[in-house]
Amino acid sequence: LTVVKSSDKDTVPAAGEKDGDSPEEEPWEKALKTTVVDLEVGEFRGHKVSVWDLLHSKYIPKENRKELLELYQAGELTLEQVKTVVSTIVTKAEAARAEQLANASSPRAESAVAEAEHTQLQED
């Protein structure tokens, strides 16, 4: 019986592992989720979004998110700093995307691309 009990214990998630839907949020996590940013760019235009959502948006690379969260948890970054960093990343990424779209739709860019491709073909 003891053997069964101890193997039961193994199936209980370790303290470090949290259920995705556990009601207990870390204070730092809660702070990120309740701090909202007003970003007038891309999909966030016109509505407030939490720092947490920004961190987990497509604009923030996984490594950056991990690094920011670690620094924030370690107390090396304040909530305000995290907010500023993610807002800046998202704003820049969206600006770059808008610029790319604008360039892509302009006839000048298309002819430049065509020329570049043409040159490459000749080199072969």
N, C-alpha and C positions, 0 to 999 in steps of 0.2 A: 504493500500500500504506500509506504513512504516513497518508493521509487516513482509510482504514478504521480504522487503529489509533487515531487520535485520536477518531474517533466512538465506538469501543469504550469509550474512557475515560469518555465522557459517560454511558454507561449504568451505570457503577459508582457506587453511592450515594456521595454526598459524605460527608466525615468526620462532619459533623454529624448525618446521618441514620443511625439505628441499626436493624438488623433487629429485629423484634419478638422473635425467638427467639435473639438473639445471647447466647452464654454470658457475655460480658463485661458485668457490671453495674457501674454507677457505685457507688463506695463509699457515697455518700449514699443511693442507691436501695436498696442491700443493707441498710443500717441501718434504713431504713423498713420493709423487708420482714421483717426478723428481730426487730424490736421489737414485742412483743405487748402488747395491752391487754386487760384483763378488764372488759368492759362488761356490766352486767346489764340491758340494754334490748333490746327488739324482737328482731330476727332474730339478734342477737349474744349473747343471753342463754344462759348455760351453756357457752359455749366461747370460747377466746381467739381474738382476731383481730389481725392485724398492722396497724400504723399505715398501711401502704401500702393495705391492703384498705379500711380506714376512709376514707382519703382518696378512694378511688375508689368509695365506696358511694353509693347514691342520696341520702344525706343531705347530702352536701357539694356545693354548687353548683359548676359548672365554674370560674367566676371565682375562687371562694374557693380551690379546689384549686390553680389556677395560681399564685395569689398566695402561698399557703403554701409551695409547692414552690420558687418563686423566692426567697423570703426565706430558706428553709432552705438552699438551695444557695449563696446569697450569704453565709451564715454569720450572718445577722441573727437567725435563730431557732435555738435548740438543738433537738436531737431531742426532749428532754423537753418543750419548749414546744410543738412541733408536736403531740406526743402529747396534751398537755393540751387544746390548741385543738380538735383533731378530736374528742376524747372529749366535750368540752363541747358542741360543735355537734350531734353525734349524739344525746347524751343529751337536749338541749333539744328537738331535732326530734322525737324519739320521744315525749317527754313531751307535747308539743303535739299530736301525732297521737293519742295515747291519750286526751287530754282531748277532742279533737274527736269521737272515736268515742264516748266516754262521753256527751258532750252530744247527739250525733246520735241516740243510742238512747234518750235520756230523753224522755218524752212532753212535758215542759215546753218543751224546745227546739223540738220539732215544732210545737207550737201557736204559739209565738212566730214561727216561720218562716211559718206559715200566715197569722197576723195581719199580718205585714209584707207578704206578697204581696197580701193583701186590701186593705190600705191603698193600695198602689201602684195597684191596679186602679181604686180610687175616684178617685185623683188624675187618671188619664187621662180 
